[in-house]
């Protein structure tokens, strides 16, 4: 007996894929736009942005850790 999924039309399969992506990411259009931007913008720019954002996140984590360590134990 053939699977119902194998008998589905192409449009139904695409709708299923879009629904799955939407459930996983909650914003598939943003990911598609980011993929297009990666193709348009040079590799050096993307690398610099990712490096800067990684450094920013690291600084924020260190500052939060220092603030937590400086707080008295009872507070």
C-alpha positions in Angstrom: 0.0 0.0 0.0 1.6 3.3 -1.0 2.1 6.0 1.5 -0.2 8.9 1.6 2.8 11.3 1.7 4.1 9.8 -1.5 0.8 10.5 -3.3 0.7 14.1 -2.1 1.0 16.9 -4.7 4.1 19.1 -4.9 2.3 22.1 -3.5 1.2 20.1 -0.5 4.8 19.0 0.1 6.1 22.6 -0.2 3.4 23.7 2.3 4.5 20.9 4.7 8.1 22.0 4.4 7.2 25.6 5.1 5.1 24.6 8.1 8.0 22.5 9.4 10.5 25.4 9.0 8.1 27.8 10.6 7.7 25.5 13.6 11.4 25.1 14.0 12.5 28.7 13.5 9.3 30.8 14.1 10.5 33.1 11.3 11.5 31.3 8.0 11.5 34.5 6.0 14.2 36.0 8.3 16.4 33.0 7.6 15.8 33.2 3.9 16.6 36.9 3.9 19.8 36.2 5.9 20.8 33.5 3.3 20.2 36.0 0.5 22.2 38.7 2.3 25.1 36.3 2.8 25.1 35.8 -1.0 25.0 39.5 -1.7 27.4 40.8 1.0 31.0 39.8 0.9 32.5 37.0 3.0 34.7 39.4 4.9 31.8 41.6 6.1 29.8 38.6 7.4 33.0 37.3 9.2 33.5 40.7 10.8 29.9 41.0 11.9 30.0 37.5 13.4 33.3 38.2 15.2 32.0 41.5 16.6 28.8 39.9 17.9 30.8 37.0 19.5 33.0 39.5 21.3 29.9 41.5 22.4 28.3 38.4 23.8 31.5 37.5 25.6 31.8 40.9 27.2 28.2 40.8 28.4 28.7 37.4 30.0 31.8 38.6 31.7 30.1 41.7 33.0 27.1 39.7 34.3 29.5 37.2 36.0 31.5 40.0 37.6 28.3 41.7 38.9 27.1 38.4 40.3 30.4 37.8 42.0 30.5 41.3 43.5 27.0 41.0 45.0 26.9 40.1 48.7 25.9 36.5 49.4 22.6 37.3 51.2 21.1 39.5 48.5 
